[in-house]
Amino acid sequence: MELNTEALLAVPIQDNEIFELLERLAATEEMFKTPVSTIRDVVELTEASPTLVARLLGEMRGPGELEQMVGRLDEHDRRLLEVEHKFSKLEKQKASTPPEVRVNRPNIVGSTIESARATKLEETPPKAWVDSKRKIAYEREKEIQKRWDKAQSRLIMSFVFFALAGTVLWLIFSSAPSH
C-alpha cells in the first residue's frame, strides 16, 4: 500500500495521540536544532499564534512563576530604594555637621591640650568632579591635536606650493633661449 502526501495529511489523529506525538517530535534533534524547545518551535510546528501558545503555557505552568519573578523584582526595587534613602540621609548628615578641627592651645591652668578629631587631609574628590576634569582635559587634548593637524597641513601645503613654484621657474628658465 503506497501513501502519498495528500493521503498522509488526511489521516485523523485522536486527542490523546496529539500530546504523545508532540512530545516525541520535540525529542528529536532533527526537528529542533536547539537542546531546549522554545515557543517558536511549537508555533512553527503547529502554526498557532505565539500569544496563544504563551497563554496556554502560562496556564499549564500556573501563575506562580510569573508572580515569583514580579515579586523578586519588587523586592529588588524596595531594597534599592532603601539603600538610596540611607545614602541620601548620610549625605545630608555629612553636609550638616561641620568638620572637626584639631585645636592646639594649651590650657592656662594645666598642661592638657584640647583636641578634637582631626579631619582627613587627603579626601578623594567626588567622582563627578574627577569625570568633569577628565572630560575637560580630553577636550583640551582634542583641540591641541586639531591645531597640530592644521599646522602640519599648512606646512605640507607650503612645501607643495614652493616645490611647484620652483618647478615652474626652473621650466621657464630652462626653456628660455640663452642670449
C-alpha positions, 0 to 999 in steps of 0.5 A: 500500500503506497501513501502519498502526501495528500493521503498522509495529511488526511489521516485523523489523529485522536486527542490523546495521540496529539500530546504523545506525538508532540512530545516525541517530535520535540525529542528529536534533534532533527526537528529542533536544532536547539537542546531546549524547545522554545515557543517558536518551535511549537508555533512553527510546528503547529502554526498557532499564534505565539500569544496563544501558545504563551497563554496556554503555557502560562496556564499549564505552568500556573501563575506562580512563576510569573508572580515569583519573578514580579515579586523578586523584582519588587523586592529588588526595587524596595531594597534599592530604594532603601539603600538610596534613602540611607545614602541620601540621609548620610549625605545630608548628615555629612553636609550638616555637621561641620568638620572637626578641627584639631585645636592646639592651645594649651590650657592656662591652668594645666598642661592638657591640650584640647583636641578634637578629631582631626579631619582627613587631609587627603579626601578623594574628590567626588567622582563627578568632579574627577569625570568633569576634569577628565572630560575637560582635559580630553577636550583640551587634548582634542583641540591641541591635536586639531591645531597640530593637524592644521599646522602640519597641513599648512606646512605640507601645503607650503612645501607643495606650493614652493616645490611647484613654484620652483618647478615652474621657474626652473621650466621657464628658465630652462626653456628660455633661449640663452642670449 
